[in-house]
Every structure is written in structure tokens, then in C-alpha cells.
Amino acid sequence: MENLTGNDVLILHYIAKRSKASELNQTFWKNDYFNDNEKSLNKLFNNGYLEKRYDERISLNKLKVEELKEILVKAELKTIGKKNDLIERIIEECDKKYYQRYLELERYITDKGESLLARTKFVLVAHSNNIAYPVDIYNFYLSNQNLDELDLICDFIECKVKFDKETKEISDNSYLYHQLSQVCNIYNNQEKQLYYLLKSCYEFLSSDIPYFCSTSIKEFKNYVNRLSFHTKDISLLLQSNQDLKENMESYINSLEKTYYNNYFNNDEIKNLIIAFCLKNSYEVDKIIVNIYKRNQAEGKFNGSISEEIQQENFRIEFEEDKKEKIGFMDKIKSWFKD
């Protein structure tokens, strides 16, 4: 493909927007992508993806409403209507002599360019959702053109995460998986959306990095409570899709085999996810305290079980006496059945 880069392809998508974005003066081109837009444009023109031609609608659309009305006044035509109405009236009813000076040679996408746009929507999706550099994902596409768009993005992210874990001492890709779940939603694939939302939870809680080696119960609880960010969309998704609700446990079981958990065992992660989805703050609190106690007993946190923990135990026992005695696993089972 004439040595096109992902940035070249992204520029073509921006031009296709026919908006102010097509002016290509956004700061990210130079600051984040280090791209020479003029060089990219020349490449697109020289290889037949773009051409220049007069296009009355594009040129007139650049004018302000007041300027369009001035043209219509000179031509003694009506000036009522929205901007698109004024443009159509000028093109259909107005002598070209009244607006000839406004017409410019415009960038126009050729059939070859349209074909490239149809094959590379994933570049714009990855860029818009801030999950990958266009150059990287486009290079991945060149080696994996047999994949459909969503599988291409998913496989790229999995490779990216694997590389990240192998090359970085500290790596947390939970937010990336959460972004990927939103991409799955764009492609209307709710099964993959749920899978990657759950994966974002596991990624968040499954780490070899000793974040909590000297933390207090308060700091630990604040950290774990960030899981609510990852479970909010799960709850909404399951409310609208009964099939996903019934299959959620199988997704969780598949993830249990994938992750090694340093501070949280698989049952604890599963119970936390469900408690957050149910918005059961009492159960969440209880689970977090028990996890903290277990990690301290196993020597993963510094110090002995503190007075702070003992106070938490007293509070939880007091609250349990006030609660109806319903087993949490029974709640989980009933929730899956509802």
C-alpha cells in the first residue's frame, strides 16, 4: 500500500469527516504522533487516495450563515432556512457568478481512498478511544489482514498487554481493558464487552506488585473500592441482557485460569465483583476486611493485626446481628437466577 503509515490512514479518515477536524490543525498530530501532515497529504495525493477538485458544497459549507445570506440577497433569493437549506438553494437556484469567488479546489477522496477507509475503520476507533497509536495498530493490521475489525483490535491489545508485562516492572492494564470493553460496545458485541469488563476487574486486582506491603486497612479499602469503576458498566450490561447474566459465572471461571492472584484469591475476586455489581456496600466492606486479615496472617502486609482491624471486626459483628441471616452465596445464586 505504497508504504502508508497509520497516521496517513488516520488523516484520510479525518478528511472524510468533512468537519473542522479535516483541517488537520489539532495539536496531537505534532505533540503526540510527531507527524508531518503535509508529507502525509502528499503521499495520499501521489498514490491516488486523494485528489483535488471543485466541490460547491464543501466550499460553501466553509462560509458563515451571514455570508451565505449575502450571496442569496445579491441573487434576489429567499434567505430563510438552516445553513444546509441556504447552501442547497445557492447551488440549485443561484447563478454561479454570485459565489464563484468562494469556490476552491478541495481535497476529495477517490474510489481508491474510499476502499481504504472501508477497510481501516479500526484505526479511527483505536485513536478516538485512545487505546492505541494509529501507526502501531495499522502495522499489526498489515500482518493480520485475515481478522475482522473487532478481533484485530482485541488481539492487538492482548499482544500489547503481554509485551507491557514482559518489559515493565510495574504494569496495570485494567483501564486499557475497560476501554476495550467500550470498543466492543461500538461493534455491538456484548459478550466480548462483558468479558473485557470482567478482565479489567481481574487485571486490577491481580498483581505481583506488593502495593499493600505497609498499607493501613483504610488505604487498602480505598484501593479496593476503586473496583466500583470497573463494575459499574457490568451492572448496567447485565440488567439489560439476561443471557449474559446467566453466563457470567462461566466467564469468571475462564478468567480464574488466566490470572495468578497475589493478594486476592479467585473466590474473593468473584465475590467482590458480584458484591460491587449488587451495590452491596456492607458485603463489600466485610470481604475487604477479611482479605486484609488473611494477607496479614500470611505475612504479606507488615505488622500484626492491629487495633484498627479489631474495631472493624466488632463493627461487622454488630452489623451482622442486625442483618437478616441470609448467606451471601445464596444471594449470588438468586441473582444469577433472576
Sequence and secondary structure as in RCSB ss.txt:
>XXXX:A:sequence
MENLTGNDVLILHYIAKRSKASELNQTFWKNDYFNDNEKSLNKLFNNGYLEKRYDERISLNKLKVEELKEILVKA
ELKTIGKKNDLIERIIEECDKKYYQRYLELERYITDKGESLLARTKFVLVAHSNNIAYPVDIYNFYLSNQNLDEL
DLICDFIECKVKFDKETKEISDNSYLYHQLSQVCNIYNNQEKQLYYLLKSCYEFLSSDIPYFCSTSIKEFKNYVN
RLSFHTKDISLLLQSNQDLKENMESYINSLEKTYYNNYFNNDEIKNLIIAFCLKNSYEVDKIIVNIYKRNQAEGK
FNGSISEEIQQENFRIEFEEDKKEKIGFMDKIKSWFKD
>XXXX:A:secstr
 TT  HHHHHHHHHHHT SGGGG   THHHHTS   HHHHHHHHHHTTSEEEEE HHHHHHTS HHHHHHHHHHT
T    S HHHHHHHHHHHS GGGTGGG  EEEEE HHHHHHHHH HHHHHHHHTTSS HHHHHHHHHH TTS HH
HHHHHHHHHHHHHHHHH SS   HHHHHHHHHHHHHTT HHHHHHHHHHHHHHHH  SS TTTT  HHHHHHHHT
THHHHHHHHHHHHHH HHHHHHHHHHHHHHHTT   SS  HHHHHHHHHHHHTT HHHHHHHHHHHHHHHHHTTS
SSS   HHHHHHHHHHHHHHHHS    HHHHHHHHHH 
